[in-house]
Amino acid sequence: MDFTPTEEQTAAQGLAARIFRDLSTHERLVAAGTGSDTELWKELCAAGLTAAVEEIGLLGLVLLLEEQGRVTAQVPFASSCVYGLLAVAEHGTDEQRERLLPALRDGTEVAAGAFPARGGIRADGEGRLSGSVPYVPWLRDASLVLVADAEHGLWIVRTDGPGVRTEPVETTAPWSAARLVLDGAPGERLGGAGAYEEGRAEATPAYEEGRSYEDRRAREDVRTREDARACEDARAYERVLAVSRIAFAGLQAGVCAGSLALAVAHTNTREQFGRPLSTKQAVLMRAADAHMDTEAIRVTAYEAAWRRDTGLPYRRQALTAAWWASEAGKRVVHAGQHLHGGTGADLDHPVHRHFLWGRQLDAHLGCGSEVLQELGELLASVEEPVRAAATEEGAE
C-alpha cells in the first residue's frame, strides 16, 4: 500500500486548502445559516476542482474533502462528486456521460443522493417513482438527485420535474437538506435499460468480494432478463454506497482535524493557575486520544480509496472506514468541545459547528452499530465458501 499523493493530487489539495481557508470564514458561515455558500461553490468550480475529481480519483477526492471538513465549508462538494460525477462516470451509459458530465464538472448542475435505500421509493414498470425520503443532504441546492429504489435500482431524477416535491428540513449540521417526495415522477435509470447486457463480461472484484455463497451460486444461475437487471442494480448500488462511505469518512477526518486544531490552540493560550491548560496531563491525554482517533479515520479512508482507485476489492475497507468515521469521529468532536471548557458550550463558537458536523456524519449512511453489523455479515459470507471447501477436502 502506498498512500503517497501524486503531484496532481497534492496540487489539488493545496489549492482546495487555500480556497476553503480564505473564503469559508466564520463570518461567512454565520451568514449562510443552514444554506450553502454559493459564492464559494462558484469559486471551487471555477478553479477546476470539481472537474479534477475524475482525474485525481477517489483518494484525491478524500484529500479535498479533508480540507472542506477542516473549516466545515457549506458547499455540496461531496454530494455532487459522489452521486453525480463519479456515479455517472462509472455506471452511466456513453450517452449519459456525454450529456450529464460537462455540467457536473463545471458546477452548473449539482447532484444529491437519496442514500442508503430504506425501502421508501418504489418504481413501476414504466420507470415512474413514488414514495418519500425523510431527508436528503444538499437537496435544496441540487438540480439532479440519484435515487435508490427499494430493489436497489438507481435512478436519476430532476428536482424540477413533474411529480417531484422538495420540502426544506433542518438537520443537525447545516447541510441544506430537504425531504424528497415523489408521486409518479419520471426517472432515468442510471446505466440505461441494457446496461447489464453491455457489461456482462465484466465482474470486478470490488463487487464479487463479500457476496454470500448462495448469492454467488444464484448469480451463476441467472437466466431471465429480470434477474440479470437486479444483479446489475445490486452491483451498482453497492459500489456507489461504498464510494460515498469512503468520501464522507474523508470529510469526517477533516472535521475531526479541524476540531482538534481549535482545541489545541485554545488549550495552549488558555491559562489556569498560571499555566497553560495544555500542560495538564489529563488535557494532554484527551488530546492525544483524539489525535489517534483522527489518524485512524484518515488512514482507513485512504486505504479504502486507494484500493478502489487501483482496482482492488474495497467493500470491506469502505465499511471499516465508515465505522471509524462514526465511532471515532463522535469521540473526537466531543473531546474538542470538552477541551474548550465552558467556551465549548457557546453555540456561536466555531468548535460547536465542528461538533454538529461530526454528529451528523456519525449517523450518515449508517451509524456505527449498523455498519458493524453489515461488516460482520460481509465477513461471515466471505468465510462460507472457505468452510465448505475445507469440509469437502476433509471428507476426501
C-alpha positions as CSV (number, residue, x, y, z in Angstrom):
1,M,0.0,0.0,0.0
2,D,1.2,3.4,-0.9
3,F,-0.9,6.4,0.0
4,T,1.6,9.0,-1.1
5,P,-0.4,11.5,-3.1
6,T,0.6,12.1,-6.7
7,E,1.7,15.6,-7.9
8,E,-1.8,16.2,-9.3
9,Q,-3.5,15.2,-6.0
10,T,-1.1,17.3,-3.9
11,A,-1.6,20.4,-6.1
12,A,-5.4,20.0,-6.0
13,Q,-5.3,19.6,-2.2
14,G,-3.2,22.7,-1.8
15,L,-5.5,24.7,-4.0
16,A,-8.6,23.5,-2.2
17,A,-7.0,24.2,1.2
18,R,-6.3,27.8,0.2
19,I,-9.8,28.5,-1.2
20,F,-11.5,26.9,1.8
21,R,-9.3,28.7,4.2
22,D,-9.7,32.1,2.5
23,L,-13.4,32.0,1.8
24,S,-15.0,29.7,4.4
25,T,-14.6,32.1,7.3
26,H,-16.6,32.1,10.5
27,E,-18.5,35.3,9.4
28,R,-19.5,33.8,6.0
29,L,-20.6,30.6,7.7
30,V,-22.8,32.5,10.1
31,A,-24.3,34.5,7.2
32,A,-25.0,31.3,5.2
33,G,-27.2,29.9,8.1
34,T,-28.3,26.4,7.1
35,G,-27.9,27.0,3.4
36,S,-24.9,26.7,1.2
37,D,-22.3,29.3,0.3
38,T,-23.0,29.8,-3.4
39,E,-20.0,32.1,-4.0
40,L,-17.6,29.6,-2.5
41,W,-19.1,26.9,-4.7
42,K,-18.6,29.0,-7.8
43,E,-15.0,29.6,-6.8
44,L,-14.3,25.9,-6.4
45,C,-15.8,25.1,-9.8
46,A,-14.0,28.0,-11.5
47,A,-10.7,26.7,-10.1
48,G,-11.5,23.3,-11.8
49,L,-11.6,21.3,-8.5
50,T,-14.9,19.6,-9.3
51,A,-13.7,18.6,-12.8
52,A,-10.4,17.4,-11.4
53,V,-12.0,14.6,-9.4
54,E,-12.3,12.3,-12.3
55,E,-8.5,12.6,-12.9
56,I,-7.3,12.5,-9.3
57,G,-9.5,9.6,-8.3
58,L,-11.3,8.8,-5.1
59,L,-8.1,9.2,-3.0
60,G,-7.8,12.7,-4.4
61,L,-11.4,13.5,-3.6
62,V,-10.8,12.3,0.0
63,L,-7.9,14.7,0.3
64,L,-10.1,17.6,-1.0
65,L,-12.9,16.7,1.4
66,E,-10.5,16.7,4.3
67,E,-9.8,20.3,3.6
68,Q,-13.5,21.1,3.4
69,G,-14.1,19.4,6.7
70,R,-11.4,21.3,8.5
71,V,-13.4,24.5,8.0
72,T,-16.9,22.9,7.7
73,A,-17.4,24.7,4.4
74,Q,-21.1,24.7,3.4
75,V,-21.0,23.5,-0.2
76,P,-22.4,20.3,-1.8
77,F,-18.9,19.2,-2.8
78,A,-19.0,15.6,-1.5
79,S,-22.6,15.1,-2.7
80,S,-22.2,16.3,-6.2
81,C,-18.9,14.5,-6.8
82,V,-20.1,11.1,-5.4
83,Y,-23.7,11.0,-6.6
84,G,-23.1,12.9,-9.8
85,L,-19.6,12.9,-11.3
86,L,-18.3,9.5,-10.1
87,A,-21.6,7.7,-10.3
88,V,-22.3,8.8,-13.8
89,A,-18.7,8.3,-14.9
90,E,-18.6,4.7,-13.6
91,H,-22.1,3.5,-14.2
92,G,-23.7,5.7,-16.8
93,T,-24.0,4.9,-20.5
94,D,-21.9,6.7,-23.1
95,E,-24.9,8.9,-23.9
96,Q,-25.5,9.7,-20.2
97,R,-21.8,10.6,-19.6
98,E,-21.7,12.8,-22.7
99,R,-24.9,14.6,-21.7
100,L,-24.5,14.9,-17.9
101,L,-20.8,15.1,-17.0
102,P,-20.0,18.5,-18.6
103,A,-22.5,20.4,-16.4
104,L,-21.5,18.4,-13.3
105,R,-17.8,19.2,-14.0
106,D,-18.4,22.9,-14.2
107,G,-20.9,23.0,-11.3
108,T,-23.9,24.3,-13.2
109,E,-25.6,21.1,-12.3
110,V,-25.5,19.9,-8.7
111,A,-26.3,16.3,-7.7
112,A,-27.6,15.0,-4.4
113,G,-28.1,11.3,-3.3
114,A,-31.1,9.7,-1.6
115,F,-28.9,7.1,0.1
116,P,-28.9,4.5,1.5
117,A,-32.0,2.7,0.3
118,R,-34.6,2.4,3.1
119,G,-37.4,1.0,1.0
120,G,-39.3,4.3,0.8
121,I,-39.1,4.6,-3.0
122,R,-40.9,2.3,-5.5
123,A,-40.5,2.1,-9.2
124,D,-43.2,0.9,-11.6
125,G,-42.6,-0.9,-14.9
126,E,-42.5,2.4,-16.8
127,G,-39.8,4.0,-14.7
128,R,-42.0,6.2,-12.6
129,L,-41.1,6.6,-9.0
130,S,-43.3,7.1,-6.0
131,G,-42.6,7.4,-2.2
132,S,-40.6,9.7,0.0
133,V,-37.2,10.1,1.7
134,P,-37.2,11.9,5.1
135,Y,-34.1,14.0,4.3
136,V,-31.6,14.3,1.5
137,P,-28.5,16.4,2.2
138,W,-27.9,19.3,-0.1
139,L,-31.2,18.6,-1.9
140,R,-32.1,22.3,-1.8
141,D,-29.1,23.0,-4.0
142,A,-29.5,20.1,-6.3
143,S,-30.8,20.0,-9.9
144,L,-30.4,16.2,-10.0
145,V,-30.9,13.6,-7.4
146,L,-29.7,10.0,-7.5
147,V,-32.4,7.9,-6.1
148,A,-32.1,4.3,-4.9
149,D,-35.4,2.4,-5.0
150,A,-36.5,-0.5,-2.8
151,E,-34.9,-3.0,-5.2
152,H,-31.6,-1.0,-5.2
153,G,-32.2,0.3,-8.7
154,L,-30.5,3.6,-9.4
155,W,-32.5,6.4,-11.0
156,I,-31.6,10.0,-12.0
157,V,-34.4,12.4,-11.2
158,R,-34.6,16.1,-12.0
159,T,-35.7,18.1,-8.9
160,D,-37.8,20.4,-11.1
161,G,-39.5,17.6,-12.9
162,P,-43.2,16.6,-12.7
163,G,-44.2,14.6,-9.7
164,V,-41.2,15.9,-7.6
165,R,-41.6,17.9,-4.5
166,T,-38.9,19.0,-2.0
167,E,-39.7,20.3,1.5
168,P,-36.8,22.0,3.4
169,V,-35.9,20.3,6.6
170,E,-33.3,21.2,9.3
171,T,-30.6,18.6,10.1
172,T,-28.0,18.6,12.9
173,A,-25.4,20.0,10.5
174,P,-26.4,22.8,8.1
175,W,-26.4,20.7,5.0
176,S,-29.1,22.5,3.0
177,A,-31.3,19.3,3.3
178,A,-34.8,18.7,2.2
179,R,-37.4,16.0,2.2
180,L,-37.9,14.3,-1.1
181,V,-41.5,13.4,-2.2
182,L,-42.1,11.6,-5.5
183,D,-45.5,11.0,-6.9
184,G,-45.2,9.1,-10.3
185,A,-42.0,11.1,-11.1
186,P,-40.2,10.1,-14.3
187,G,-36.8,8.6,-13.5
188,E,-33.9,7.9,-15.8
189,R,-32.2,4.6,-15.0
190,L,-28.5,5.1,-14.4
191,G,-26.8,2.9,-16.9
192,G,-29.9,2.5,-19.1
193,A,-32.1,-0.5,-19.6
194,G,-29.5,-2.5,-21.4
195,A,-26.5,-1.9,-19.1
196,Y,-26.3,-5.4,-17.9
197,E,-26.0,-6.9,-21.4
198,E,-23.4,-4.3,-22.4
199,G,-21.1,-5.0,-19.4
200,R,-22.0,-8.6,-18.5
201,A,-18.5,-9.9,-19.1
202,E,-17.0,-7.6,-16.5
203,A,-17.3,-9.0,-13.0
204,T,-14.9,-6.9,-10.9
205,P,-13.5,-8.0,-7.5
206,A,-15.0,-4.8,-6.0
207,Y,-18.4,-6.3,-6.4
208,E,-17.8,-10.0,-6.2
209,E,-16.0,-9.8,-2.8
210,G,-18.3,-10.3,0.1
211,R,-21.3,-11.8,-1.8
212,S,-22.6,-14.8,0.1
213,Y,-22.1,-18.3,-1.2
214,E,-25.8,-18.6,-2.0
215,D,-25.8,-15.2,-3.8
216,R,-22.8,-16.2,-6.0
217,R,-24.5,-19.5,-6.9
218,A,-27.7,-17.6,-7.7
219,R,-25.8,-15.2,-9.9
220,E,-24.3,-18.1,-11.9
221,D,-27.8,-19.5,-12.5
222,V,-29.2,-16.2,-13.8
223,R,-31.3,-16.9,-16.8
224,T,-34.0,-14.3,-17.0
225,R,-33.6,-10.7,-18.0
226,E,-35.3,-9.5,-14.8
227,D,-32.7,-11.4,-12.6
228,A,-29.9,-10.0,-14.8
229,R,-31.1,-6.5,-14.2
230,A,-31.5,-7.0,-10.5
231,C,-28.0,-8.4,-10.3
232,E,-26.6,-5.3,-12.1
233,D,-28.6,-3.0,-9.9
234,A,-27.2,-4.6,-6.8
235,R,-23.6,-4.2,-8.1
236,A,-24.0,-0.5,-9.0
237,Y,-25.8,0.3,-5.7
238,E,-23.2,-1.4,-3.6
239,R,-20.4,0.4,-5.4
240,V,-22.0,3.9,-5.1
241,L,-22.8,3.3,-1.4
242,A,-19.2,2.1,-0.8
243,V,-17.7,5.1,-2.6
244,S,-20.0,7.5,-0.7
245,R,-19.0,6.0,2.7
246,I,-15.3,6.4,1.8
247,A,-15.8,10.0,0.7
248,F,-17.8,11.0,3.8
249,A,-15.2,9.3,6.0
250,G,-12.6,11.6,4.4
251,L,-14.9,14.6,5.2
252,Q,-15.2,13.4,8.8
253,A,-11.3,13.1,9.1
254,G,-11.2,16.8,8.2
255,V,-13.9,17.8,10.6
256,C,-12.1,16.0,13.4
257,A,-8.7,17.5,12.4
258,G,-10.3,21.0,12.5
259,S,-12.0,20.4,15.9
260,L,-8.7,19.2,17.3
261,A,-6.7,22.1,15.9
262,L,-9.2,24.5,17.6
263,A,-8.8,22.6,20.9
264,V,-5.0,22.7,20.7
265,A,-5.0,26.5,20.0
266,H,-7.4,27.1,22.9
267,T,-5.5,24.9,25.5
268,N,-2.2,26.5,24.5
269,T,-3.4,30.0,25.2
270,R,-5.9,29.5,28.0
271,E,-4.2,29.5,31.4
272,Q,-5.3,28.1,34.7
273,F,-3.4,28.7,37.9
274,G,-0.6,30.5,35.9
275,R,0.0,27.6,33.5
276,P,-1.5,26.8,30.0
277,L,-4.2,24.1,30.0
278,S,-2.1,22.1,27.6
279,T,0.4,21.4,30.3
280,K,-2.1,19.4,32.3
281,Q,-1.7,15.7,32.0
282,A,-5.5,15.0,31.6
283,V,-5.7,17.5,28.8
284,L,-2.7,16.1,27.0
285,M,-4.1,12.5,27.2
286,R,-7.5,13.6,26.0
287,A,-6.0,15.4,23.0
288,A,-3.6,12.5,22.3
289,D,-6.6,10.1,22.2
290,A,-8.4,12.4,19.8
291,H,-5.4,12.7,17.6
292,M,-5.1,8.9,17.3
293,D,-8.8,8.5,16.5
294,T,-8.4,11.2,13.8
295,E,-5.5,9.3,12.3
296,A,-7.4,6.1,12.3
297,I,-10.3,7.7,10.4
298,R,-7.8,9.2,7.9
299,V,-5.8,6.0,7.2
300,T,-8.8,3.7,6.8
301,A,-10.4,6.2,4.4
302,Y,-7.1,6.5,2.5
303,E,-6.7,2.7,2.2
304,A,-10.3,2.2,1.0
305,A,-9.9,5.0,-1.6
306,W,-6.5,3.7,-2.7
307,R,-7.9,0.2,-3.2
308,R,-10.8,1.5,-5.2
309,D,-8.5,3.6,-7.5
310,T,-6.2,0.6,-8.1
311,G,-9.0,-1.8,-8.9
312,L,-8.7,-3.9,-5.8
313,P,-11.7,-5.1,-3.7
314,Y,-12.7,-2.3,-1.3
315,R,-16.1,-3.1,0.1
316,R,-14.8,-4.3,3.5
317,Q,-12.4,-1.4,3.7
318,A,-15.2,1.1,3.0
319,L,-17.2,-0.3,5.9
320,T,-14.2,-0.2,8.1
321,A,-13.6,3.5,7.2
322,A,-17.3,4.2,7.8
323,W,-17.2,2.5,11.3
324,W,-14.2,4.6,12.3
325,A,-15.7,7.7,11.0
326,S,-18.8,7.1,13.1
327,E,-17.4,5.8,16.3
328,A,-14.1,7.6,16.5
329,G,-15.5,10.8,14.9
330,K,-18.1,11.1,17.6
331,R,-15.4,10.8,20.3
332,V,-13.2,13.4,18.7
333,V,-15.8,16.1,18.3
334,H,-16.9,15.5,21.9
335,A,-13.3,15.8,23.0
336,G,-12.9,19.0,21.1
337,Q,-15.9,20.6,22.8
338,H,-14.8,19.3,26.2
339,L,-11.3,20.7,25.9
340,H,-12.8,24.1,25.3
341,G,-14.5,24.0,28.7
342,G,-17.3,26.5,29.1
343,T,-16.4,28.1,25.8
344,G,-17.4,24.9,24.0
345,A,-21.0,25.3,25.2
346,D,-21.2,28.6,23.1
347,L,-23.4,27.8,20.1
348,D,-21.7,30.6,18.2
349,H,-18.2,29.3,18.7
350,P,-16.6,27.6,15.7
351,V,-15.9,24.4,17.6
352,H,-19.6,23.9,18.1
353,R,-20.0,23.8,14.3
354,H,-17.5,21.0,14.1
355,F,-19.4,19.2,16.8
356,L,-22.6,19.4,14.8
357,W,-20.9,18.2,11.6
358,G,-19.2,15.4,13.5
359,R,-22.5,14.2,15.0
360,Q,-24.3,14.4,11.6
361,L,-21.6,12.4,9.9
362,D,-21.7,9.9,12.8
363,A,-25.1,8.7,11.7
364,H,-24.9,9.5,7.9
365,L,-25.1,6.4,5.7
366,G,-25.4,4.2,8.8
367,C,-24.5,4.6,12.4
368,G,-21.5,2.7,13.9
369,S,-23.5,-0.3,15.1
370,E,-25.4,-0.6,11.8
371,V,-22.2,-0.5,9.8
372,L,-20.5,-3.0,12.2
373,Q,-23.4,-5.5,11.7
374,E,-23.1,-5.1,7.9
375,L,-19.4,-5.7,8.1
376,G,-19.8,-8.8,10.3
377,E,-22.3,-10.2,7.8
378,L,-20.0,-9.5,4.9
379,L,-17.0,-11.2,6.6
380,A,-19.2,-14.2,7.5
381,S,-20.4,-14.5,3.9
382,V,-16.8,-14.5,2.6
383,E,-15.9,-17.3,5.0
384,E,-18.8,-19.6,4.0
385,P,-17.2,-20.9,0.7
386,V,-13.9,-21.4,2.6
387,R,-15.6,-23.5,5.2
388,A,-17.5,-25.5,2.5
389,A,-14.2,-26.2,0.7
390,A,-12.5,-27.2,3.9
391,T,-15.3,-29.7,4.7
392,E,-15.2,-31.2,1.3
393,E,-11.4,-31.6,1.5
394,G,-11.6,-33.2,4.9
395,A,-14.2,-35.7,3.7
396,E,-11.8,-36.8,0.9
